[in-house]
């Protein structure tokens, strides 16, 4: 049997089961039929509940996640290279990183609101916290995994530390960095949606749309928003997976 067909069997079975159960319940406030959800999905430009369309809310969500994730990458990768390369810097920051890393990003919301107030900056900071640590830790591990013999060979050719970092350490660490970016983006996307559901954080976005639909019991809009979130998350993850496979096939990448 074709591999693609096998992959589609379970989703198809879920959809059929969903429709049968929805028909038997016959209560759109609990489980709407697929037709109502599909109608919303095939008209993503239509305004919903006065909060904008699916396309408009997706744009605002992607804007926030791009800012937070981009900032996490700009800070996490250079800092990870520094901590992995310099034992002194790694020892200096190790405890503070290990204490902060397990704290859920959403636990920071009260402090972030107090420090930054409502709006874009708070949402971006929550996303930054979620994406930062996977990027940082994977970069550190990538730098530490560099074969010492490669560094010694570079030194025999009179390479200085900058050349070694640029020509040996960073290329070797790149698969780890991409894996960190992939994991970080997944967490950033989850943090974004959760942050948009918090009162006052953002007056738009897919999370905000889902929360507003919940307040008026529009289950079909909630499910449509969830589907959009899942599809976008899948596309982003597959993009990073493609980069891993296409450009780093010379090395087995974890994740």
VEXGU-887457 format. One line per 3 residues: number of its first residue (from 0); their letters; for each residue y, x, z of N, C-alpha, C. Coordinates in steps of 0.001 Angstrom, whole numbers, plus 500000, padded with zeros to 6 digits. Atoms other than C-alpha are relative to their C-alpha. Layout:
VEXGU-887457
NUM> A> Y/X/Z/Y/X/Z/Y/X/Z  ... .
***
This chain:
VEXGU-887457
0> XXX> 498804/500840/500000/500000/500000/500000/501252/500880/500000  498765/499241/500099/503499/501221/499145/500648/500176/501373  499413/499677/498696/505218/502944/502081/501207/499125/500310 .
3> XXX> 498818/500837/499785/508416/500954/501592/499606/498581/500396  500465/501349/499675/506514/497674/501708/499520/499943/501445  500498/499949/498620/504821/498711/504955/501169/499974/500986 .
6> XXX> 498838/499955/499107/508205/499481/506522/500709/498649/500085  499318/501295/500028/509508/496046/505527/499187/498881/500629  500874/501072/499510/506540/494108/506898/500430/499484/501373 .
9> XXX> 499627/500436/498647/507622/494076/510553/501350/499280/500003  498740/500760/500049/511293/493140/509873/499845/498629/499369  500219/501286/500649/510123/490411/507531/499288/499026/500927 .
12> XXX> 500713/500853/499047/507695/489087/510145/500927/499511/501103  499033/500383/498965/510491/489079/512739/500906/498888/499484  499115/501012/500569/512759/487088/510406/499290/498655/499842 .
15> XXX> 500766/501247/500155/510045/484547/509638/499780/499349/501365  500207/500534/498649/509240/484186/513337/501286/499430/500574  498685/500481/499533/512949/483839/514134/500297/498604/499440 .
18> XXX> 499678/501271/500644/513395/481023/511616/499111/498869/500519  500921/501026/499494/510312/479157/512829/500368/499578/501415  499639/500325/498618/511364/479387/516467/501333/499239/500039 .
21> XXX> 498705/500678/500041/514960/478384/515636/499851/498549/499552  500231/501368/500469/513709/475339/513751/499345/499151/501072  500689/500769/498958/511443/474324/516613/500917/499701/501185 .
24> XXX> 499051/500223/498904/514203/474750/519234/501077/499015/499583  498960/500866/500573/516799/473068/517005/501241/499939/500902  498819/499912/499141/519664/474275/519193/500796/501248/499601 .
27> XXX> 499242/498833/500479/522255/476539/517466/500759/500729/501102  499323/499341/498879/523841/477282/520857/499087/501004/500695  500953/499046/499427/520688/479140/521849/499459/500967/498942 .
30> XXX> 500553/499149/501059/519137/480408/518614/500295/499348/498647  499655/500606/501295/520809/479612/515276/499000/500380/498924  500857/499682/501137/518856/479463/512058/500638/501113/499168 .
33> XXX> 499541/498829/500749/519119/482422/509719/501088/499654/498985  499022/500387/501015/521148/480477/507177/501430/500131/500496  498645/499914/499450/524179/480308/509480/500447/501450/500158 .
36> XXX> 499678/498576/499837/524008/484036/510195/500244/500645/498648  499852/499425/501343/523550/484940/506536/501327/499580/499382  498713/500483/500532/526573/482793/505621/501154/500865/500499 .
39> XXX> 498948/499137/499440/528738/484884/507952/499911/501407/499402  500187/498628/500484/527253/488173/506734/500399/500169/498536  499672/499860/501425/527772/487449/503028/501468/499686/499718 .
42> XXX> 498553/500205/500128/531412/486530/503664/500715/500823/501078  499423/499151/498945/532565/489523/505746/501521/500009/500005  498534/500031/500072/536150/488968/504610/500590/498769/500691 .
45> XXX> 499529/501237/499403/536378/485579/506325/500407/500224/501457  499520/499854/498625/538430/485420/509547/499113/499199/500954  500870/500622/499016/536394/484601/512650/500728/499861/501337 .
48> XXX> 499429/500284/498681/537803/482979/515797/501426/500522/500164  498636/499503/499924/541292/484182/514933/500105/501467/500382  500000/498583/499617/540268/487786/515665/499878/500922/498794 .
51> XXX> 500186/499203/501204/540041/488939/512059/498588/499874/499467  501309/500081/500650/537091/489293/509713/499076/501109/500492  500940/498927/499692/533975/491410/510091/500489/501331/499430 .
54> XXX> 499520/498767/500629/535488/493941/507679/501162/500590/500787  498835/499515/499250/538760/494163/509598/499590/500581/501350  500435/499508/498703/537038/494553/512953/499153/501261/499873 .
57> XXX> 500769/498776/500246/534647/497123/511508/500938/501179/499766  499023/498940/500258/537640/499140/510282/500578/500528/501309  499408/499568/498735/539218/499197/513751/498973/500754/500853 .
60> XXX> 501038/499306/499230/535900/500178/515350/499740/501397/499443  500249/498705/500615/535301/502981/512860/501165/500960/500233  498827/499162/499735/538852/504253/513355/499920/500597/501399 .
63> XXX> 500083/499505/498624/538356/504520/517105/498880/501017/500161  501122/499082/499823/534965/506159/516858/500248/501311/499255  499684/498777/500739/536226/508637/514245/500927/500894/500814 .
66> XXX> 499074/499214/499190/539066/509721/516534/499297/500612/501202  500686/499493/498813/536904/510033/519646/498932/501017/499661  501066/499083/500412/533987/511681/517871/500583/501285/499425 .
69> XXX> 499363/498812/500559/536273/514026/515938/500542/500910/501083  499473/499208/498890/537966/515138/519146/498864/500673/500772  501152/499430/499299/534587/515652/520849/499407/501173/499220 .
72> XXX> 500523/498920/500835/533452/517797/517919/500903/501224/500033  499034/498899/500001/536632/519883/517871/499983/500772/501316  500061/499336/498696/536237/520632/521585/498595/500507/500288 .
75> XXX> 501372/499683/499606/532457/520636/522004/499386/501173/499267  500630/498919/500764/531449/522986/519194/500573/501368/500362  499474/498686/499604/533871/525874/519932/499648/500367/501442 .
78> XXX> 500331/499719/498609/533270/525543/523685/498515/500328/500138  501430/499727/499962/529503/525445/523122/499675/501386/499472  500197/498652/500532/529651/528577/520990/500431/501034/501041 .
81> XXX> 499522/499072/498987/531714/530294/523682/499072/500098/501193  500892/499989/498835/529398/529270/526529/498640/500595/499678  501282/499423/500388/526296/530218/524590/500073/501494/499740 .
84> XXX> 499824/498593/500361/527694/533568/523481/500388/500847/501216  499504/499248/498848/529442/534639/526687/499311/499516/501272  500684/500376/498763/527259/534654/529800/501000/499735/501109 .
87> XXX> 498993/500188/498964/530357/534933/531963/500626/498606/499897  499420/501329/500183/531928/531809/530473/498977/498915/500288  501056/500969/499735/528598/529977/530598/499774/499803/501482 .
90> XXX> 500189/500099/498551/528140/530787/534289/501204/499332/500662  498784/500551/499418/531748/529831/535025/500041/498478/499889  499883/501438/500259/531459/526342/533522/498702/499228/500217 .
93> XXX> 501307/500638/499957/527763/525612/534051/499935/498871/501028  500126/501005/498950/527992/523728/537353/500844/498772/499710  499134/501146/500260/530935/521558/536369/499464/499155/498847 .
96> XXX> 500592/500734/501123/529250/520639/533069/498793/499202/500454  501221/500667/499556/525968/519792/534782/500286/498868/500969  499626/501098/499105/527736/517637/537377/500563/498822/499208 .
99> XXX> 499352/501065/500763/529761/515682/534814/499077/499360/498971  500829/500469/501122/527074/515346/532133/499210/498730/500303  500808/501212/499765/524852/512709/533855/500820/498735/500261 .
102> XXX> 499197/501176/499680/527792/510395/534623/500139/499121/498757  499865/500888/501167/527685/507355/532276/501457/499908/499552  498609/500076/500484/530788/507228/530056/500751/498778/500501 .
105> XXX> 499322/501220/499570/531524/503645/531109/500405/500053/501475  499599/499861/498602/531734/504750/534750/501414/500562/500128  498660/499423/499992/534973/506506/533805/501092/498974/499686 .
108> XXX> 499015/500979/500470/536671/503302/532629/501117/499731/501012  498884/500256/499065/538597/502535/535863/501007/501145/500057  499091/498860/499956/540014/506065/535983/500779/500147/498692 .
111> XXX> 499339/499865/501304/540755/506152/532264/501111/498970/499851  498971/501039/500073/542630/502856/532484/501189/500345/500893  498916/499624/499085/544608/504153/535451/500834/501142/499427 .
114> XXX> 499310/498817/500521/545469/507418/533677/500684/499743/498656  499519/500147/501380/545928/506284/530068/500488/498594/499671  499574/501361/500271/546542/502559/530312/499112/499318/498964 .
117> XXX> 500754/500769/500975/545302/499915/527883/500253/500530/498587  499755/499687/501397/544845/500490/524174/499141/501118/499436  500769/499064/500802/543698/503101/521695/499603/501248/500774 .
120> XXX> 500296/498746/499316/543915/506172/523933/498822/499872/500956  501111/500201/499067/541550/504726/526517/498671/499881/499256  501224/500152/500788/538988/503688/523900/499549/501346/499438 .
123> XXX> 500329/498691/500569/539140/507118/522255/499434/500926/501074  500478/499132/498925/538663/508874/525616/498576/499638/500425  501361/500419/499648/535572/506797/526445/499009/500495/498955 .
126> XXX> 500864/499518/501088/534083/507665/523051/499863/501518/500074  500021/498540/499869/535029/511324/523526/499000/500445/501064  500899/499628/498907/533160/511502/526836/498544/499787/499595 .
129> XXX> 501367/500278/500415/530063/509902/525336/499465/500995/498995  500460/499112/501073/529905/512213/522314/500033/501474/500394  499720/498590/499697/531087/515446/523946/498776/500773/500485 .
132> XXX> 501058/499230/499356/528093/516452/526046/498796/500281/499097  501088/499647/500931/525319/516119/523411/500404/501095/499011  499515/498976/500930/527439/518179/521009/500062/501352/500691 .
135> XXX> 499864/498756/499252/528199/520797/523645/498650/500625/500323  501287/499465/499548/524648/521178/524995/499174/500506/498820  500772/499556/501162/523017/521390/521552/500593/501262/499392 .
138> XXX> 499366/498791/500522/525560/523977/520436/499661/501201/500871  500369/498912/499082/524908/526087/523535/498569/500454/499755  501398/499662/500223/521165/525919/522954/499804/500707/498661 .
141> XXX> 500094/499356/501304/521630/526835/519305/500418/501457/500050  499519/498623/499897/523628/529943/520151/499009/500851/500789  500934/499240/499175/521168/531009/522844/498666/500261/499295 .
144> XXX> 501286/499840/500691/518238/530615/520452/500030/501055/498898  499888/498980/501046/519537/533269/518064/499098/501181/500344  500890/498858/499810/516974/536021/517639/500825/501262/500247 .
147> XXX> 499217/498812/499639/518321/539099/519373/499860/501120/498988  500201/498931/500989/516820/541338/516705/500976/499861/498834  499023/500207/501071/519146/539759/514135/501368/500549/500396 .
150> XXX> 498724/499480/499508/522126/540628/516290/499993/501519/500010  500099/498540/499963/520893/544192/516754/500088/500593/498604  499922/499527/501380/520447/544595/513009/501448/499970/499521 .
153> XXX> 498596/500097/500404/524012/543387/512455/500829/501120/500628  499261/498931/499331/525261/545920/514997/499762/501354/499357  500278/498723/500659/523546/548727/513161/500838/500182/498743 .
156> XXX> 499110/499941/501169/525774/547864/510198/501472/499942/500429  498643/499919/499445/528828/548222/512461/500737/498656/500005  499364/501317/499916/529465/544472/512672/500589/499812/501395 .
159> XXX> 499408/500279/498690/531873/543510/515437/499591/498603/500454  500409/501291/499438/531517/540439/517648/500407/498832/499108  499535/501081/500865/533567/538265/515299/499087/499843/498791 .
162> XXX> 500895/500058/501165/531386/539180/512302/498632/499454/500385  501312/500477/499557/528218/538572/514310/500032/498487/500233  499878/501444/499778/529440/535152/515388/500069/499240/498685 .
165> XXX> 499754/500704/501262/530556/534207/511890/498810/500056/499052  501043/499810/501004/527635/535588/509891/498575/499858/500523  501352/500078/499437/524691/535435/512310/499860/498782/500926 .
168> XXX> 500169/501008/498956/525234/533142/515300/500277/498591/499487  499649/501346/500458/527009/530188/513682/499021/499471/498952  500992/500519/500955/524667/529918/510647/498674/499637/500657 .
171> XXX> 501271/500286/499336/521612/530112/512903/500115/498751/500873  499801/501126/499079/523085/527534/515310/500311/498689/499298  499550/501198/500713/524151/525078/512614/499034/498820/500081 .
174> XXX> 500896/501160/499873/520964/522951/512707/500103/499333/501367  499847/500552/498659/521367/522521/516451/501307/499224/500111  498703/500681/499963/525015/521601/515994/499921/498644/499303 .
177> XXX> 500126/501256/500740/524155/518952/513415/499195/498988/500806  500781/500893/499144/521511/517530/515742/500856/499467/501141  499091/500436/498941/524089/517437/518530/501009/498985/499503 .
180> XXX> 499061/500948/500592/526545/515696/516228/499327/498654/499746  500742/501234/500274/523906/513160/515249/499776/499202/501280  500207/500684/498722/523032/512360/518857/501326/499518/500570 .
183> XXX> 498690/500345/499482/526682/512391/519865/500598/498793/499311  499474/501149/500726/527623/509941/517136/499313/498709/500430  500720/501183/499541/524896/507540/518245/500526/499505/501342 .
186> XXX> 499472/500372/498682/526179/507605/521822/501445/499526/499877  498605/500404/500199/529782/507388/520642/500082/498565/499492  500006/501354/500558/528989/504238/518674/499677/498972/501071 .
189> XXX> 500347/500921/498913/527353/502624/521708/501154/499878/500995  498868/500035/499066/530265/503591/523963/501166/499202/499433  498907/500727/500641/532736/502206/521450/499836/498503/500179 .
192> XXX> 500234/501445/499939/531170/498760/521341/500120/499503/501439  499909/500396/498594/530817/498635/525125/501448/500011/500471  498593/499910/499595/534437/499739/525594/500805/498838/499432 .
195> XXX> 499259/501103/500621/535685/497087/523164/499714/498666/500673  500317/501224/499274/533980/494440/525287/500719/499917/501343  499302/499993/498714/535936/495505/528374/501380/499369/499838 .
198> XXX> 498691/500667/500114/539025/493347/529024/501154/500997/499938  498789/499203/500092/542216/494983/527852/499877/501316/499278  500154/498692/500650/540717/498085/526240/500467/499939/498553 .
201> XXX> 499659/500083/501422/541049/496951/522631/500037/498531/499574  499886/501393/500450/542258/493674/521064/499374/499764/498628  500650/500117/501305/540051/494162/518006/498735/500845/500024 .
204> XXX> 501234/499231/500079/536774/495690/516874/498779/499100/500117  501230/500787/499995/533169/494539/516633/499604/499591/501419  500307/500350/498618/532638/494682/520396/500891/498881/500501 .
207> XXX> 499049/501038/499609/535766/492594/520946/499625/498663/499358  500399/501215/500708/534622/490071/518321/498784/499362/500667  501201/500521/499351/531221/489724/519999/500345/499351/501342 .
210> XXX> 499630/500543/498689/532816/489186/523402/500758/498688/499863  499262/501242/500211/535222/486565/522086/499072/498881/499552  500971/501007/500432/532343/484773/520366/499167/499515/501176 .
213> XXX> 500770/500380/498816/530462/484814/523654/500755/498997/500862  499210/500894/499140/533322/483076/525463/500020/498564/499483  500001/501357/500567/533099/480107/523079/498612/499587/499521 .
216> XXX> 501377/500368/500301/529329/480130/522638/499612/500039/498541  500327/499890/501418/529283/481134/518956/498907/501059/499798  501125/499066/500034/525830/482711/518922/499822/500617/498614 .
219> XXX> 500176/499473/501357/525737/483071/515140/500968/501150/499725  499039/498910/500170/528893/485239/515224/499569/501211/500826  500488/498901/499160/527463/487302/518093/498906/500768/499278 .
222> XXX> 501124/499349/500678/524291/487992/516143/500473/500721/498740  499457/499358/501200/526239/488760/512957/500677/501320/500362  499364/498765/499546/528326/491307/514869/498979/501047/500393 .
225> XXX> 501060/499074/499604/525180/492858/516333/499325/500600/498772  500619/499501/501237/523649/493112/512858/500888/501055/499352  499063/499037/500578/526775/494874/511574/499969/501316/500766 .
228> XXX> 500050/498800/499168/526684/497298/514494/498731/500800/499712  501267/499325/500254/523020/498076/513882/499947/500649/498629  500040/499465/501369/523408/498555/510121/500911/501218/499874 .
231> XXX> 499071/498860/500065/526448/500826/510490/499421/501191/500756  500627/498927/499234/524674/502837/513193/498864/500653/499227  501109/499463/500802/521640/503204/510932/500522/500864/498859 .
234> XXX> 499442/499241/501121/523752/504365/507979/500574/501340/500466  499441/498763/499472/525560/506938/510116/498881/500969/500371  501114/499144/499594/522306/508242/511577/499275/500571/498794 .
237> XXX> 500701/499524/501196/520671/508477/508148/500832/501039/499254  499140/498981/500623/523691/510434/506881/499778/501353/500656  500256/498747/499305/523194/513064/509563/498577/500491/499747 .
240> XXX> 501390/499623/500282/519429/513011/508959/499885/500616/498614  499992/499445/501361/520047/513623/505255/500555/501424/500004  499413/498658/499926/522272/516606/506094/499001/500980/500601 .
243> XXX> 501017/499137/499383/519573/518028/508362/498911/500374/499002  501107/499768/500933/516875/517629/505725/500444/500790/498773  499529/499393/501246/518975/518713/502742/500428/501457/500190 .
246> XXX> 499384/498681/499861/520739/521751/504147/499336/500898/501043  500637/499175/498980/518561/522899/507037/498486/499862/499980  501453/500122/500137/515051/522442/505701/499291/501320/500287 .
249> XXX> 500581/498691/499683/514529/526172/506314/499634/500137/501461  500272/499904/498561/514333/525449/510007/499656/498620/500535  500364/501266/499375/512601/522743/512015/501089/499627/500999 .
252> XXX> 498912/500453/499141/515301/520711/513735/499455/498938/500956  500441/500977/499009/514603/518820/516947/500958/498816/500005  499126/501161/499844/515913/515310/517525/499633/498853/499133 .
***
